[in-house]
């Protein structure tokens, strides 16, 4: 005995329609994504690429003080996000989170470069400059020598922190 398909109008390779609950979960997730945009710092919000209509809705929601008005504006933002590519916005927001995988990987990479520069010296510096040609070689050498000196004299790692900060600011 064969079980009949409950969706006879559907082609064999088509997905079944989403349930009301699944659609509602997606809508709530998009509203939460919109709320993250509204709560984002202005400098970070400026870096997010989004359609003009969404940007205007986010700016209006930021200005609203009334709780109910803000809630309705967030629903409107969720509605806009259903028709645009919200996955790109989601990825951009994730890159801002300090606990995101991308941030941790970048941080780890810079720490490794700093440690290599301090331990290996000029050979690691040449390799770094070949990878990232715009760096100031002289300034980097000064930072490396100071960090090496601090390490050998068992001083606090202030120069090592300056070297890391220079790498963070210039190796993005």
C-alpha positions, -999 to 999 in steps of 0.1 A, spaced: 0 0 0 14 34 -10 10 65 10 -3 93 -12 14 127 -13 -6 152 7 5 179 -18 -7 166 -52 0 200 -70 37 199 -60 64 187 -83 84 157 -70 116 178 -64 98 208 -48 100 215 -11 67 214 8 53 248 19 65 262 52 43 259 82 28 290 98 51 285 128 82 283 106 72 315 88 66 332 122 100 321 136 117 335 105 98 368 109 108 371 145 144 363 137 144 391 111 129 415 136 157 406 161 182 412 133 166 446 127 167 454 164 205 446 164 208 472 136 188 498 156 210 492 187 242 493 168 267 521 174 265 549 147 300 542 134 293 505 130 259 512 115 275 534 88 296 504 77 266 481 71 255 481 35 217 481 33 190 495 10 180 531 15 144 522 27 159 499 54 184 526 65 156 552 68 135 528 89 164 520 112 172 557 117 135 564 125 134 535 150 166 550 167 148 583 172 115 568 186 111 569 224 76 555 226 78 518 234 48 508 212 59 530 183 94 514 185 79 479 185 58 487 155 88 502 137 108 470 144 80 450 129 82 472 98 120 467 97 114 429 98 89 432 69 115 451 48 141 425 57 119 397 43 121 411 8 159 420 8 190 399 11 192 398 49 219 372 49 246 398 39 235 421 67 236 391 91 272 383 81 282 420 85 267 421 120 284 389 130 317 404 120 312 432 145 307 408 174 339 403 194 329 368 201 325 360 164 347 334 148 361 359 123 372 383 150 389 355 170 407 342 139 420 377 130 430 383 166 449 350 168 466 357 135 478 391 147 490 376 180 510 349 161 526 376 139 535 397 170 551 366 187 570 357 155 583 392 150 596 394 186 612 359 185 625 358 148 632 394 142 641 405 107 633 373 89 597 374 101 595 411 94 606 405 57 579 379 54 552 402 69 562 431 47 561 408 16 525 398 26 514 433 35 535 458 15 521 491 30 536 487 65 563 511 79 594 490 81 614 514 102 586 519 128 580 481 130 618 475 136 617 500 164 587 484 180 602 449 176 636 460 192 618 476 221 596 445 227 627 423 226 644 445 250 615 445 274 613 407 272 650 403 279 648 427 309 616 410 321 597 443 320 559 446 315 550 440 279 541 476 270 561 475 238 546 442 228 512 457 232 522 487 210 534 463 184 501 444 185 482 476 182 502 487 152 495 453 135 458 455 144 455 490 130 475 484 98 469 447 89 431 446 84 
